[in-house]
Amino acid sequence: MATSTRLRHDVIRIYKELLYLGREYPLGYDYFRPRLHKAFMSKAGLQDEEQIRKGIEQAKYIKKEVEALYYLKRYRALRQRYDKT
């Protein structure tokens, strides 16, 4: 039982982190939030702990991809401002 509550907290934590990152998503929060919710709800019925762990790992990968997208956006903005060419 302790493992399932820990997994539940991990799922909620990664969902909240992705929601927070979605505030600055290039297509907007109104685009990001429903798709995130739909993705998590599609996995809501999982009972196997291994499948839940795989879902959490997939969410962490998506989080890294979104962060990379933000860093690229910041890099392009800074380069556009300070590039002398």
N, C-alpha and C positions, 0 to 999 in steps of 0.2 A: 504494500500500500504506500509506503514512503517513496518508492521509486515513481509511482504514478503521479503523486502530488508534485514531486520535483520536476517531472516532465511537463506537467501542466503549467507550473510556474515558468519553466524555460520557454514554453510556447507563448505564453502571455507576454513575457519579457521581450522576445524577439519581435512579436507583433507590434508592441508599443514602440520599439526602436525603429522599426520600418515605418510606422505611422509618423514618427518624428522626422525621419529623413524625407518622407514624402511631402512635407510642407514646402520644400524648395525644389520639387521635381519640375523639370523644364515644361512639361505639359500641364502642370498645375495639380493642386491637391485634389480638386474635384475629379480629375482623371485618375489619379493614383489610388485614392482611398477605396473606391468601389472594386477595383481590380484586385487590390490586396485582400480585401474582405472576401471576395469570391474565391481567391486562391486558398485562403485559410479554411473557408467553409467547405471546400471540396475535399479537404482532408480531415474534417471534423469527426467523421465516423470511425477513424482508425482506432483499433484496440491493441494491436501488436506493438510492443515497446520498440522493437527494432525498426518498424516502419515509421513510428513517431520520431525516433532519433534521426532517421534519414530525412524526414521532412524538416526537422530543425536544422540539419546541416545544409539542406537546400536553401532554406531561408537565410542562413548566414552567408551563403555564397551570393545570393541576391543582394544582401546588405552591402557586401564588398563591391559588387558591381555598381550599385547606386552611388556609393561613396566615390568610386573611381570616376563616375560620370560628373559628380560635383567638382572633383579636383581638376578634371579636364576643362570644365566650364570656367573655373577660376583662372586656370592657366591661360586659356584663350583670351579672357578679358584683360588680364594683366599684360599679356604680350601685345594685344591690340593697343593698349594705352601707351606702353613704353617702347614699342618697336620703332626704330628710326627710319625704316625703309619705306 
